[in-house]
Amino acid sequence: MIYLRKADVRGHANHGWLDSWHSFSFADYYDPNFMGFSALRVINEDRVASGQGFPTHPHKDMEILSYVLEGSIEHQDSMGNKERVPAGDFQIMSAGTGVRHSEYNPSDSEPLHFYQIWIIPDRKDITPRYEQKTFTEKHARQLVLSPDARDGSLKVYQDMELWRWTLDAKEKAEFNIKEGRRIWVQVVKGEVEINGVQASSSDGIALWDEPTINITVHSDSEILVFDLPEV
């Protein structure tokens, strides 16, 4: 089965300083048909105005991933971390037993554009932790998250993997799906065809009970491929 979640039917909130699109129910946006997908609970595509941001707020028992597309995030948390997260970096934080953090756009002129992704962990009360990594290869299939942090990936406390693929126009690609797994593909940019379904920037595609993902690339593209458990 395959389902296309078009970008323009997502939940939307514009607070002036924050323009946010929600793939799943979040804050004031509620749709019982879109409460998450497998262990994915939140995929928000956020644009934050210069000099603005999220004030200090708490989290618990959640894996929180940020992927910066444009600009940078200034992150500060109750673990004592104060970091700058530039475009191209992935940052993950285990909220676990409880953590407080803030995220700001430190620029006085440039907007911040990033994905905020929440993953339900496979256990509660994890000791809070913070990691950040730059993935420098421009044309590659890079493993970003894995439970064993293999091949230079960031660790996630869940039976899942996240891959970042950058693909050239007219390229074809294939991804074999293990039995019982769920796949979510988030199109970061470009135009692709996945198992015969056309998708473009900011669209999401859910797949289950499919043996393979067959991808045809119509323009230079970047996708995030979430390989998730059957939960």
C-alpha positions as CSV (number, residue, x, y, z in Angstrom):
1,M,0.0,0.0,0.0
2,I,1.1,3.5,-0.7
3,Y,-0.4,6.8,0.5
4,L,0.6,10.3,-0.7
5,R,0.4,13.1,1.9
6,K,0.4,16.2,-0.2
7,A,2.2,19.2,1.3
8,D,-0.7,21.6,0.9
9,V,-3.1,19.4,2.9
10,R,-1.0,19.3,6.0
11,G,-1.9,21.2,9.2
12,H,-0.8,24.8,9.0
13,A,-0.1,27.4,11.6
14,N,1.3,30.9,10.9
15,H,2.2,32.9,14.0
16,G,4.0,35.7,12.2
17,W,7.4,34.8,13.6
18,L,6.8,31.1,12.9
19,D,5.3,29.5,9.7
20,S,4.8,25.8,10.4
21,W,3.3,22.9,8.4
22,H,2.4,19.7,10.3
23,S,2.4,16.2,8.7
24,F,0.7,14.9,11.8
25,S,-1.6,16.3,14.5
26,F,0.3,18.9,16.5
27,A,-0.6,21.7,18.9
28,D,-4.0,23.2,17.7
29,Y,-4.0,21.0,14.6
30,Y,-5.9,17.7,15.3
31,D,-6.8,15.0,12.8
32,P,-7.5,11.6,14.2
33,N,-6.5,10.0,10.9
34,F,-3.0,11.6,11.1
35,M,-1.7,11.1,14.7
36,G,1.6,9.7,13.5
37,F,3.0,6.9,11.5
38,S,4.7,3.9,13.2
39,A,7.2,5.5,15.7
40,L,7.0,8.9,13.9
41,R,5.0,11.3,16.0
42,V,5.8,14.7,14.5
43,I,7.2,16.0,11.2
44,N,7.0,19.8,11.2
45,E,8.4,21.9,8.5
46,D,9.2,25.2,10.2
47,R,10.3,28.6,9.0
48,V,11.4,31.0,11.8
49,A,11.9,34.7,11.2
50,S,15.2,36.3,12.0
51,G,15.9,37.0,15.6
52,Q,12.9,34.9,16.7
53,G,12.5,31.4,18.1
54,F,11.0,28.9,20.6
55,P,11.5,30.0,24.2
56,T,12.6,27.5,26.9
57,H,10.1,24.7,27.1
58,P,10.1,21.1,28.5
59,H,10.1,17.6,26.8
60,K,10.0,14.1,28.2
61,D,10.3,10.6,26.7
62,M,10.8,11.6,23.1
63,E,13.6,11.5,20.5
64,I,13.7,15.0,19.0
65,L,15.5,15.5,15.6
66,S,16.2,18.7,13.8
67,Y,17.4,19.0,10.3
68,V,18.4,22.5,9.2
69,L,17.8,23.4,5.5
70,E,18.5,27.1,5.6
71,G,20.0,29.4,8.2
72,S,21.0,28.1,11.6
73,I,19.5,27.2,15.0
74,E,20.9,28.4,18.3
75,H,20.2,25.6,20.7
76,Q,20.4,25.8,24.5
77,D,19.3,23.2,27.0
78,S,19.2,22.2,30.7
79,M,22.0,19.7,30.1
80,G,24.4,22.7,29.7
81,N,24.6,22.5,25.9
82,K,24.8,25.7,23.9
83,E,25.3,25.0,20.2
84,R,24.9,26.5,16.8
85,V,23.3,24.1,14.3
86,P,24.1,25.3,10.7
87,A,22.4,24.3,7.5
88,G,23.1,20.7,6.6
89,D,23.5,19.5,10.2
90,F,21.3,17.0,12.0
91,Q,20.8,17.4,15.7
92,I,19.2,14.8,18.0
93,M,18.2,15.1,21.6
94,S,16.8,12.4,23.9
95,A,14.4,14.1,26.2
96,G,14.1,10.9,28.3
97,T,13.6,11.7,32.0
98,G,13.0,15.3,31.2
99,V,14.9,18.2,29.6
100,R,14.2,21.9,28.9
101,H,15.5,23.6,25.8
102,S,15.2,26.7,23.5
103,E,15.7,27.1,19.8
104,Y,16.3,30.4,18.1
105,N,17.2,31.9,14.8
106,P,20.3,33.9,15.7
107,S,20.5,35.8,12.4
108,D,19.4,39.4,12.3
109,S,18.5,39.1,8.5
110,E,18.2,35.5,7.3
111,P,15.2,33.2,7.9
112,L,15.6,29.7,9.4
113,H,14.1,26.8,7.6
114,F,14.2,23.3,9.2
115,Y,12.4,20.1,9.9
116,Q,11.5,19.2,13.4
117,I,10.9,15.5,13.8
118,W,9.8,13.6,16.9
119,I,10.3,9.9,17.3
120,I,8.7,7.8,20.0
121,P,11.5,5.9,21.8
122,D,11.4,2.2,22.5
123,R,11.8,2.8,26.3
124,K,11.0,5.5,28.9
125,D,13.3,7.4,31.2
126,I,16.4,7.5,29.0
127,T,19.1,9.7,30.4
128,P,18.9,12.9,28.4
129,R,21.6,13.4,25.8
130,Y,22.5,15.6,22.8
131,E,24.3,14.8,19.6
132,Q,25.0,16.8,16.4
133,K,26.6,15.9,13.1
134,T,27.4,17.3,9.7
135,F,26.8,15.0,6.7
136,T,29.1,16.5,4.0
137,E,28.6,14.2,1.0
138,K,26.5,16.0,-1.6
139,H,25.5,13.0,-3.7
140,A,25.1,10.0,-1.5
141,R,22.8,7.7,0.4
142,Q,23.7,8.5,4.0
143,L,22.6,6.7,7.1
144,V,21.6,9.5,9.5
145,L,20.0,7.6,12.4
146,S,20.3,4.0,13.6
147,P,19.8,2.2,16.9
148,D,23.5,1.1,17.0
149,A,25.0,4.4,15.6
150,R,26.8,2.4,12.9
151,D,28.7,3.8,9.9
152,G,28.9,7.2,11.6
153,S,25.2,7.7,12.1
154,L,23.6,9.3,15.1
155,K,22.1,7.0,17.7
156,V,18.3,6.8,18.1
157,Y,16.5,4.8,20.8
158,Q,14.1,3.1,18.5
159,D,14.2,0.1,16.0
160,M,14.4,2.4,13.0
161,E,16.8,3.9,10.5
162,L,16.8,7.3,8.7
163,W,18.5,7.7,5.4
164,R,19.2,10.9,3.6
165,W,19.4,10.5,-0.2
166,T,20.5,13.1,-2.7
167,L,19.5,12.2,-6.2
168,D,20.3,13.6,-9.7
169,A,17.7,14.2,-12.3
170,K,16.8,11.1,-14.4
171,E,18.5,8.9,-11.8
172,K,16.7,5.7,-10.8
173,A,17.0,4.1,-7.3
174,E,15.7,1.2,-5.4
175,F,15.2,0.4,-1.7
176,N,14.3,-3.1,-0.5
177,I,11.8,-3.2,2.3
178,K,12.1,-5.9,4.9
179,E,8.9,-7.8,5.8
180,G,6.8,-6.1,8.4
181,R,8.5,-2.7,8.1
182,R,6.9,0.6,7.5
183,I,8.4,3.3,5.3
184,W,7.9,7.1,5.3
185,V,9.5,9.1,2.6
186,Q,9.7,12.9,3.1
187,V,10.6,14.9,-0.1
188,V,12.9,17.7,1.1
189,K,13.2,19.1,-2.4
190,G,12.7,18.1,-6.1
191,E,10.4,15.9,-8.0
192,V,10.3,12.1,-7.7
193,E,8.1,9.2,-8.7
194,I,7.8,6.5,-6.0
195,N,6.2,3.2,-7.0
196,G,4.3,5.1,-9.7
197,V,3.2,8.0,-7.4
198,Q,4.4,11.5,-8.2
199,A,5.7,13.6,-5.3
200,S,7.4,16.9,-5.0
201,S,8.9,19.2,-2.4
202,S,7.5,18.8,1.1
203,D,5.2,15.9,0.2
204,G,5.3,12.7,2.3
205,I,4.7,9.2,1.2
206,A,3.7,6.3,3.5
207,L,4.4,2.7,2.3
208,W,3.5,-0.6,3.9
209,D,3.1,-4.2,2.7
210,E,5.4,-3.3,-0.3
211,P,8.5,-5.3,-1.1
212,T,10.5,-2.5,-2.7
213,I,10.6,1.3,-3.3
214,N,11.3,2.1,-6.9
215,I,12.3,5.8,-7.4
216,T,12.5,7.7,-10.6
217,V,13.9,11.2,-10.3
218,H,12.5,14.0,-12.4
219,S,14.7,16.9,-11.1
220,D,17.6,17.1,-8.7
221,S,16.1,15.9,-5.4
222,E,16.7,15.2,-1.8
223,I,14.6,12.7,0.2
224,L,14.5,11.4,3.8
225,V,13.7,7.7,4.0
226,F,12.4,6.5,7.4
227,D,12.6,2.7,7.9
228,L,10.2,2.0,10.8
229,P,8.9,-0.9,12.9
230,E,5.4,-2.3,12.6
231,V,3.8,-0.7,15.7
